[in-house]
Amino acid sequence: MATIKELVKQMGGEQKAASTAYRALEDMATRAGAPGSEARRATVAADLGAELTAMTEPKKDEKGKDIPPRLVHSSRIRAKVARLLSYVAGAEEVPALVQALGDLEVREMARFALDRNISAAATEALIKALDDQVGPIFRTGIVSALGKRKGANVLSALQKAAEHEKCHVRIAAIEALANFADASNDAFIAKATRAQCPGCRARANKARVRLAETLCQAGNKPAARRIYKAIRASNAEAPQKKAAEIGLKSLAS
């Protein structure tokens, strides 16, 4: 049976062989990522992580000048390896995925793998990427990934993103904050409901309703009541005001 290193190398060959190699790797990663396969998962993840960052050996050209090491695999192959890591990567593979974030052709798959990685190291890497990476669309993807996580560090990062200069990033952060049972998030969301963009205002008002629901489910009914009343008195659309009325009635019962 071919090794991971051999199969990754085959992905750089002709189309049929490359496709066959990728399917074999995907099957291997899927099996290794299944419950009860922790030992195998660690081995497969380590081998894939090594291929993601594999470098050539330093050597000299015909004139004796040093040829510095370079990545063994193309960006196209490394993007596929990053996707395979989404099945199996743990905290140990986070540094390799962080390195891959620096390649514009690989970083989306690296972000996807970090999104699927539940380790604390992956969370920290995503938080750091909010400042290190460029492009509002990519940052929006990072915000969405963080919105699925919990923790004070995540909350702080999302609150910072809620003040971002780009509206796509801001509104993604606002929607993510609605998932946290923290009443202080209402200040950020309420500010977004006064945005100039009608679409952003509508999404922010919906997020404000969700925040009230989140707080109510967490047992913070006084905070939920305050937000429902604020929505009722705000510029929210009729559906959000109706939701606020329903919420208030449920709290009174």
C-alpha positions as CSV (number, residue, x, y, z in Angstrom):
1,M,0.0,0.0,0.0
2,A,1.3,3.4,-1.0
3,T,2.4,5.8,1.8
4,I,0.9,9.3,2.3
5,K,4.1,10.8,1.0
6,E,3.9,8.7,-2.2
7,L,0.2,9.5,-2.7
8,V,0.7,13.2,-2.3
9,K,3.5,13.1,-4.8
10,Q,1.2,11.2,-7.2
11,M,-1.3,14.1,-7.0
12,G,1.2,16.1,-9.0
13,G,1.1,13.6,-11.9
14,E,-1.3,13.1,-14.8
15,Q,-5.0,13.7,-14.1
16,K,-6.2,10.1,-13.7
17,A,-3.4,9.1,-11.3
18,A,-3.7,12.3,-9.4
19,S,-7.5,11.8,-8.9
20,T,-6.9,8.2,-7.8
21,A,-4.3,9.3,-5.3
22,Y,-6.5,12.0,-3.8
23,R,-9.4,9.5,-3.4
24,A,-7.1,7.1,-1.6
25,L,-5.9,9.8,0.7
26,E,-9.5,11.0,1.3
27,D,-10.6,7.5,2.2
28,M,-7.6,7.1,4.5
29,A,-8.3,10.5,6.2
30,T,-12.0,9.7,6.6
31,R,-11.3,6.4,8.2
32,A,-8.7,7.8,10.5
33,G,-11.0,10.6,11.6
34,A,-13.8,8.2,12.7
35,P,-14.5,7.7,16.4
36,G,-12.2,5.1,18.0
37,S,-9.3,5.7,15.5
38,E,-7.4,8.2,17.6
39,A,-4.0,6.6,17.2
40,R,-4.4,6.2,13.5
41,R,-5.7,9.8,13.3
42,A,-2.6,11.2,14.9
43,T,-0.3,9.3,12.5
44,V,-2.2,10.3,9.3
45,A,-2.5,13.9,10.5
46,A,1.2,14.1,11.2
47,D,2.1,12.7,7.8
48,L,-0.3,15.1,6.0
49,G,1.0,18.0,8.1
50,A,4.6,17.1,7.1
51,E,3.6,17.1,3.4
52,L,1.8,20.5,3.7
53,T,5.1,22.2,4.8
54,A,7.6,19.8,3.1
55,M,10.7,21.7,1.8
56,T,13.4,20.7,-0.6
57,E,17.0,20.1,0.6
58,P,19.4,23.0,0.2
59,K,21.8,22.5,-2.7
60,K,24.0,24.3,-5.2
61,D,23.6,25.1,-8.9
62,E,26.1,24.3,-11.6
63,K,28.0,27.5,-10.7
64,G,28.3,26.6,-7.0
65,K,25.7,29.1,-5.8
66,D,23.4,28.1,-3.0
67,I,19.8,27.2,-4.0
68,P,17.6,27.9,-1.0
69,P,15.0,25.3,0.1
70,R,11.5,25.7,-1.3
71,L,8.2,24.1,-0.8
72,V,8.1,20.6,-2.4
73,H,4.5,20.7,-3.5
74,S,2.6,23.3,-5.6
75,S,-0.1,25.5,-4.1
76,R,-2.8,23.4,-5.8
77,I,-1.6,20.2,-4.1
78,R,-1.1,21.9,-0.8
79,A,-4.6,23.2,-0.9
80,K,-5.8,19.6,-1.2
81,V,-3.6,18.4,1.6
82,A,-5.0,21.2,3.8
83,R,-8.5,20.0,3.0
84,L,-7.6,16.4,3.9
85,L,-6.3,17.7,7.2
86,S,-9.8,19.0,8.0
87,Y,-10.7,15.4,8.7
88,V,-7.9,14.6,11.1
89,A,-5.8,17.6,12.2
90,G,-5.3,18.2,15.9
91,A,-3.3,20.8,17.9
92,E,-0.1,19.4,16.6
93,E,-0.9,20.3,13.0
94,V,-2.0,23.9,13.7
95,P,1.5,25.4,13.0
96,A,1.5,23.8,9.5
97,L,-1.9,25.2,8.8
98,V,-0.9,28.6,10.1
99,Q,2.0,28.6,7.7
100,A,-0.3,27.7,4.9
101,L,-2.4,30.8,5.6
102,G,0.4,32.8,4.1
103,D,-0.2,31.3,0.7
104,L,-3.2,33.1,-1.0
105,E,-4.0,30.0,-3.0
106,V,-4.0,27.7,0.0
107,R,-5.3,29.8,2.8
108,E,-9.0,29.2,2.3
109,M,-8.5,25.5,2.7
110,A,-6.2,26.1,5.6
111,R,-8.9,28.2,7.3
112,F,-11.4,25.5,6.6
113,A,-9.2,22.9,8.3
114,L,-8.7,25.2,11.3
115,D,-12.5,25.7,11.4
116,R,-12.9,22.0,11.7
117,N,-10.1,21.7,14.3
118,I,-11.6,21.9,17.8
119,S,-8.3,22.4,19.7
120,A,-7.5,25.5,21.7
121,A,-4.5,26.1,19.4
122,A,-6.8,26.3,16.4
123,T,-8.9,28.8,18.2
124,E,-5.9,31.0,19.0
125,A,-4.7,30.7,15.4
126,L,-8.0,31.9,14.0
127,I,-8.1,34.8,16.4
128,K,-4.5,35.8,15.4
129,A,-5.5,35.5,11.7
130,L,-8.1,38.2,12.2
131,D,-5.2,40.7,12.5
132,D,-2.6,39.0,10.3
133,Q,-4.7,38.2,7.2
134,V,-5.9,40.6,4.5
135,G,-9.2,40.9,2.7
136,P,-12.7,41.4,4.1
137,I,-14.1,38.3,2.6
138,F,-11.4,36.1,4.1
139,R,-11.7,37.8,7.4
140,T,-15.5,37.3,7.3
141,G,-14.8,33.5,6.9
142,I,-12.6,33.6,10.0
143,V,-15.2,35.5,12.0
144,S,-17.8,32.9,11.0
145,A,-15.5,30.1,12.2
146,L,-15.0,31.9,15.5
147,G,-18.7,32.3,15.9
148,K,-19.0,28.6,16.4
149,R,-16.7,28.6,19.3
150,K,-16.9,29.7,22.9
151,G,-14.5,31.4,25.4
152,A,-13.6,34.8,26.7
153,N,-10.8,35.1,24.1
154,V,-13.2,34.4,21.2
155,L,-15.8,36.9,22.6
156,S,-13.1,39.6,22.9
157,A,-11.9,39.0,19.3
158,L,-15.5,39.1,17.9
159,Q,-16.2,42.3,19.8
160,K,-13.1,43.8,18.3
161,A,-14.2,42.6,14.8
162,A,-17.6,44.2,15.4
163,E,-15.8,47.6,15.2
164,H,-14.0,46.7,12.0
165,E,-13.9,49.3,9.2
166,K,-15.3,46.8,6.6
167,C,-19.1,46.3,6.9
168,H,-18.9,42.6,5.8
169,V,-16.6,41.9,8.7
170,R,-18.6,44.0,11.2
171,I,-21.9,42.4,10.4
172,A,-20.5,38.8,10.5
173,A,-19.1,39.6,13.9
174,I,-22.4,41.1,15.1
175,E,-24.3,38.0,14.0
176,A,-21.7,35.8,15.8
177,L,-22.0,37.8,19.0
178,A,-25.7,37.0,19.1
179,N,-24.7,33.4,20.0
180,F,-23.0,34.5,23.3
181,A,-25.0,34.9,26.4
182,D,-23.3,38.2,27.3
183,A,-25.5,41.2,27.7
184,S,-22.6,43.6,26.9
185,N,-22.9,42.4,23.3
186,D,-26.1,44.4,22.9
187,A,-24.1,47.7,22.8
188,F,-22.3,46.4,19.7
189,I,-25.4,45.1,18.0
190,A,-27.5,48.1,18.8
191,K,-24.8,50.3,17.2
192,A,-25.0,48.2,14.0
193,T,-28.8,48.6,13.8
194,R,-28.1,52.3,13.1
195,A,-25.9,51.6,10.1
196,Q,-26.4,53.5,6.9
197,C,-26.8,50.2,4.9
198,P,-30.4,49.0,5.0
199,G,-29.3,45.4,4.6
200,C,-26.8,45.7,7.5
201,R,-29.5,47.3,9.7
202,A,-31.9,44.4,9.0
203,R,-29.3,41.7,9.8
204,A,-28.3,43.6,13.0
205,N,-31.9,43.8,14.2
206,K,-32.3,40.1,13.6
207,A,-29.1,39.4,15.5
208,R,-30.5,41.5,18.4
209,V,-33.6,39.4,18.6
210,R,-31.3,36.3,18.7
211,L,-29.2,37.8,21.4
212,A,-32.3,38.3,23.6
213,E,-33.3,34.7,22.9
214,T,-29.8,33.5,23.8
215,L,-29.8,35.4,27.1
216,C,-33.3,34.1,27.9
217,Q,-32.2,30.5,27.3
218,A,-29.2,31.1,29.5
219,G,-31.4,32.3,32.4
220,N,-30.7,36.0,32.1
221,K,-34.3,37.1,31.7
222,P,-33.8,40.7,33.0
223,A,-31.3,41.4,30.2
224,A,-33.4,39.7,27.6
225,R,-36.4,41.8,28.7
226,R,-34.4,45.0,28.4
227,I,-33.3,44.1,24.9
228,Y,-36.8,43.1,23.8
229,K,-38.2,46.4,25.0
230,A,-35.4,48.3,23.2
231,I,-36.2,46.4,20.0
232,R,-39.9,47.3,20.3
233,A,-39.0,51.0,20.6
234,S,-36.3,51.0,17.9
235,N,-36.2,51.3,14.1
236,A,-36.5,47.5,13.7
237,E,-38.8,46.1,11.0
238,A,-42.2,44.7,11.9
239,P,-41.1,41.0,12.1
240,Q,-38.4,41.8,14.7
241,K,-40.8,44.0,16.7
242,K,-43.3,41.2,16.6
243,A,-40.6,38.7,17.8
244,A,-39.8,41.2,20.6
245,E,-43.5,41.3,21.6
246,I,-43.7,37.5,21.7
247,G,-40.5,37.4,23.7
248,L,-41.9,39.8,26.3
249,K,-45.1,37.9,26.6
250,S,-43.2,34.6,27.1
251,L,-41.2,36.3,29.9
252,A,-44.3,37.5,31.6
253,S,-46.0,34.1,31.6
